[in-house]
């Protein structure tokens, strides 16, 4: 039994797919499958039921995976103590990030971070907030980039930046001629909203008091912000986008953007870690690169903005 084999079974349990687990572990699928099979033969038991899709752990496999998590958490802690003593900026760093943040923030800092610290192996996974919190608790990730919310007291939050929400309005919408969007304007509008479980959606529903959004036939749930933007550009409805997304728009797309009336809804993006996280040198380096990658005016809450 090796630590590498334990890492492989945790990856398969996370992705419930051998090919995706192999890609995450940066090995070929035959290699990963062979190593897991060898472990199963050594233990004389099946860890995964391969007849199901997606792949699921067997009843005994669940207990093996739990123990593997505990072992790897303690092993990684020993490694992290040594790396922090050296003030090292090398090794693996697993980062969870919200799907509503990843496509707009990662291109800004990730390539520069990799170029500056070639010995750093950052593995990024897009996850919703609750999944990031669970992954931090189990040690599946080292840190998570999330929107600051209530109920995160058990974790350590490092502020990254503040990001304002904007409306993205189709030319055919009655709201297109509005210079600003008020929450009262959204009644009866065709709203493209993310699925439940996305904090981006939940924050806007609370701020705009869209009590009927869940039940209304005018609320559509496709799960992709980029899809909603294409729908608006084709002339249908209204959606909401974060500030970093606005900065990526071309001149034609910019004409569809409308700010909210003051106070403008704003989310605080933070780097979330366990309170026993050790590698502060690495955390400071990642934090610095992210902050340097966004406009300076986004580093603090501005007058007229309200956290949601």
GUDRENTOR-127796 format. One line per 5 residues: number of its first residue (from 1); their letters; for each residue x, z, y of C-alpha. Coordinates in Angstrom, 3 decimals. Layout:
N
NUM	A	X/Z/Y; ...
This chain:
308
1	XXXXX	0.000/0.000/0.000; 1.374/-0.985/3.408; 0.344/-0.444/7.011; 0.037/-4.213/7.355; -2.562/-4.304/4.596
6	XXXXX	-4.523/-1.557/6.337; -4.415/-3.562/9.581; -5.771/-6.585/7.732; -8.755/-4.751/6.240; -9.602/-3.293/9.668
11	XXXXX	-9.519/-6.783/11.158; -11.844/-8.163/8.471; -14.185/-5.219/8.998; -14.193/-5.876/12.756; -14.857/-9.613/12.592
16	XXXXX	-16.675/-9.728/9.224; -14.921/-13.047/8.694; -11.583/-13.709/6.969; -10.588/-16.705/9.108; -11.298/-14.902/12.403
21	XXXXX	-9.486/-11.801/11.163; -6.472/-13.901/10.207; -6.456/-15.566/13.628; -6.589/-12.166/15.319; -3.728/-10.873/13.143
26	XXXXX	-1.821/-14.108/13.767; -1.342/-14.962/10.102; -2.817/-17.671/7.905; -6.065/-16.952/6.099; -4.474/-17.349/2.611
31	XXXXX	-1.828/-14.767/3.563; -4.395/-12.267/4.813; -6.684/-12.820/1.821; -3.811/-12.462/-0.647; -2.605/-9.215/0.933
36	XXXXX	-6.093/-7.695/0.853; -6.602/-8.821/-2.740; -3.276/-7.257/-3.685; -4.408/-3.954/-2.123; -7.712/-4.127/-4.002
41	XXXXX	-5.816/-4.688/-7.250; -3.532/-1.739/-6.520; -6.536/0.508/-5.829; -8.536/-1.048/-8.686; -11.598/-1.430/-6.458
46	XXXXX	-13.272/-3.966/-4.195; -13.083/-3.200/-0.489; -15.215/-6.170/0.625; -18.232/-7.932/-0.844; -17.258/-11.565/-0.415
51	XXXXX	-20.572/-12.860/-1.754; -22.316/-11.870/1.496; -22.150/-13.737/4.791; -20.941/-12.235/7.000; -18.491/-10.387/4.749
56	XXXXX	-19.412/-6.711/4.344; -17.465/-3.714/3.052; -18.562/-2.222/-0.250; -19.795/1.398/-0.279; -16.342/2.626/-1.355
61	XXXXX	-14.783/0.125/1.033; -16.455/1.877/3.980; -14.614/5.106/3.096; -11.325/3.275/2.607; -11.682/1.586/6.005
66	XXXXX	-12.426/4.928/7.708; -9.291/6.443/6.198; -7.262/3.356/7.139; -8.402/3.779/10.756; -7.237/7.400/10.795
71	XXXXX	-3.863/6.485/9.318; -3.230/3.653/11.760; -4.323/5.704/14.776; -1.776/8.403/13.900; 0.912/5.842/13.071
76	XXXXX	0.394/4.015/16.344; 0.512/7.309/18.227; 3.995/7.994/16.852; 5.107/4.493/17.881; 3.553/4.897/21.327
81	XXXXX	5.332/8.219/21.917; 8.661/6.523/21.232; 7.839/3.435/23.333; 6.736/5.538/26.304; 9.904/7.635/26.089
86	XXXXX	11.811/4.358/26.489; 9.455/3.212/29.292; 9.037/0.125/27.145; 6.982/-2.913/28.081; 7.039/-4.469/24.631
91	XXXXX	4.912/-4.299/21.500; 1.220/-4.780/20.766; -1.510/-3.862/23.242; -5.136/-4.444/22.222; -7.498/-5.020/25.129
96	XXXXX	-11.292/-5.252/25.110; -12.957/-6.987/28.043; -16.528/-7.709/29.121; -17.779/-11.290/28.618; -18.960/-11.267/32.256
101	XXXXX	-15.413/-10.462/33.417; -13.138/-12.298/30.969; -13.530/-15.972/32.046; -12.990/-15.148/35.712; -10.312/-12.435/35.561
106	XXXXX	-8.116/-13.386/32.580; -6.891/-16.710/34.037; -5.825/-14.835/37.169; -3.478/-12.293/35.589; -2.920/-12.983/31.894
111	XXXXX	-0.509/-15.969/32.099; 1.575/-14.211/34.756; 1.666/-11.001/32.704; 2.870/-12.870/29.609; 5.546/-14.673/31.616
116	XXXXX	6.754/-11.470/33.253; 6.789/-9.428/30.034; 7.507/-11.846/27.144; 7.997/-8.978/24.710; 4.444/-7.743/25.273
121	XXXXX	1.922/-8.832/22.660; -1.528/-8.448/24.273; -4.490/-9.209/22.011; -7.731/-9.695/23.926; -11.243/-9.410/22.500
126	XXXXX	-14.472/-9.985/24.435; -16.860/-7.083/23.819; -19.891/-5.438/25.378; -19.495/-2.002/26.963; -20.823/0.034/24.037
131	XXXXX	-18.595/-1.860/21.613; -15.572/-1.204/23.830; -16.355/2.529/23.892; -16.681/2.638/20.110; -13.470/0.634/19.640
136	XXXXX	-11.602/3.063/21.918; -12.896/5.999/19.893; -11.786/4.464/16.577; -8.464/3.201/17.921; -9.350/-0.466/17.348
141	XXXXX	-8.320/-1.194/20.947; -5.957/0.535/23.372; -7.884/-0.133/26.578; -11.010/-1.821/27.864; -11.907/-3.604/31.095
146	XXXXX	-15.483/-2.590/31.928; -17.851/-1.885/34.810; -17.833/1.810/35.645; -21.052/3.474/34.489; -22.407/6.956/33.919
151	XXXXX	-21.620/8.402/30.506; -17.905/7.560/30.442; -16.660/11.099/31.072; -14.840/11.280/27.722; -12.549/8.428/28.809
156	XXXXX	-9.986/7.979/31.553; -10.913/5.425/34.222; -8.320/3.538/36.260; -9.936/1.666/39.143; -9.081/-2.053/39.318
161	XXXXX	-11.361/-3.625/41.934; -14.904/-3.833/43.319; -16.949/-6.947/42.675; -20.085/-7.946/44.557; -23.078/-9.620/42.897
166	XXXXX	-24.416/-12.917/44.214; -27.533/-14.971/43.516; -27.068/-18.544/42.275; -30.121/-20.517/43.415; -31.323/-23.981/42.381
171	XXXXX	-32.068/-26.471/45.156; -35.665/-26.758/43.919; -36.181/-22.987/44.119; -38.280/-21.574/47.006; -35.348/-19.208/47.647
176	XXXXX	-32.874/-22.019/48.341; -33.664/-21.975/52.063; -33.087/-18.211/52.301; -29.788/-17.199/53.888; -29.819/-13.919/51.985
181	XXXXX	-31.727/-12.676/48.935; -33.841/-9.537/49.060; -34.990/-7.832/45.896; -38.598/-8.381/46.940; -37.914/-12.158/46.982
186	XXXXX	-37.346/-12.210/43.220; -40.928/-11.482/42.223; -42.270/-14.346/40.135; -38.999/-16.300/40.247; -37.704/-18.102/37.175
191	XXXXX	-34.798/-15.794/36.358; -32.040/-16.613/33.902; -30.943/-13.207/32.584; -28.346/-12.078/30.065; -29.438/-10.436/26.831
196	XXXXX	-30.077/-6.702/26.741; -26.922/-4.709/26.165; -24.958/-6.474/28.900; -24.251/-3.943/31.655; -24.218/-6.821/34.171
201	XXXXX	-27.900/-7.460/33.371; -28.819/-3.772/33.243; -27.240/-3.031/36.623; -29.121/-5.873/38.308; -32.452/-4.951/36.723
206	XXXXX	-32.085/-1.408/38.055; -30.988/-2.511/41.521; -33.619/-5.224/41.890; -36.275/-3.088/40.203; -37.130/-5.960/37.868
211	XXXXX	-39.429/-3.814/35.771; -41.198/-6.826/34.283; -38.008/-8.682/33.366; -38.110/-7.637/29.721; -41.658/-8.681/29.089
216	XXXXX	-42.088/-11.498/31.564; -42.274/-15.030/30.219; -40.286/-16.046/33.295; -37.199/-14.185/31.994; -35.066/-16.221/29.631
221	XXXXX	-32.317/-14.828/27.425; -29.589/-17.176/26.256; -26.628/-14.809/26.513; -24.191/-16.972/28.484; -23.644/-16.762/32.221
226	XXXXX	-22.058/-20.225/32.261; -25.152/-21.681/30.553; -27.387/-20.116/33.187; -25.254/-21.613/35.950; -25.625/-25.080/34.455
231	XXXXX	-29.408/-24.556/34.311; -29.471/-23.652/38.007; -27.308/-26.655/38.870; -29.794/-28.889/37.054; -32.494/-27.639/39.429
236	XXXXX	-34.109/-24.744/37.550; -34.481/-21.151/38.636; -32.124/-18.401/39.752; -29.325/-16.480/38.082; -26.737/-13.930/39.172
241	XXXXX	-22.960/-14.238/39.197; -20.032/-11.920/39.997; -17.711/-12.389/42.950; -14.753/-13.712/40.936; -17.000/-16.449/39.547
246	XXXXX	-17.882/-17.498/43.094; -14.193/-17.963/43.873; -13.936/-20.569/41.083; -16.790/-22.758/42.339; -16.310/-26.174/43.907
251	XXXXX	-17.766/-27.162/47.290; -21.056/-28.456/45.838; -21.564/-25.359/43.699; -20.812/-23.073/46.643; -23.950/-24.402/48.356
256	XXXXX	-26.064/-22.692/45.656; -24.603/-19.230/46.291; -26.642/-16.686/48.250; -25.555/-13.113/49.082; -27.894/-10.180/48.702
261	XXXXX	-29.195/-8.503/51.825; -27.253/-5.378/52.819; -26.660/-3.095/51.003; -25.147/-5.606/48.578; -25.060/-4.595/44.888
266	XXXXX	-21.454/-4.139/43.745; -19.849/-3.079/40.478; -16.572/-1.200/40.101; -14.334/-2.742/37.450; -12.120/-0.189/35.723
271	XXXXX	-9.535/0.004/32.964; -10.847/2.432/30.369; -8.566/4.392/28.007; -8.767/7.487/25.850; -7.697/10.658/27.631
276	XXXXX	-4.873/11.037/25.108; -3.494/7.562/25.896; 0.281/7.831/26.075; 1.766/4.544/27.287; 1.426/5.078/31.029
281	XXXXX	4.305/2.714/31.856; 2.458/-0.138/30.155; -0.863/0.879/31.699; 0.642/0.863/35.176; 2.170/-2.591/34.631
286	XXXXX	-1.135/-4.097/33.446; -3.057/-2.391/36.256; -0.618/-3.672/38.871; -0.822/-7.270/37.628; -4.630/-7.201/37.646
291	XXXXX	-4.839/-5.734/41.145; -2.323/-8.266/42.453; -4.375/-11.098/40.981; -7.581/-10.449/42.940; -8.168/-10.777/46.711
296	XXXXX	-6.995/-7.668/48.576; -10.425/-7.115/50.105; -11.803/-6.492/46.594; -9.537/-3.485/45.971; -11.869/-1.084/47.795
301	XXXXX	-15.573/-0.726/48.462; -16.443/-2.451/51.732; -19.058/-1.397/54.321; -22.452/-2.802/53.363; -21.735/-2.665/49.613
306	XXX	-23.437/-0.211/47.258; -22.214/0.639/43.753; -24.803/-0.061/41.036
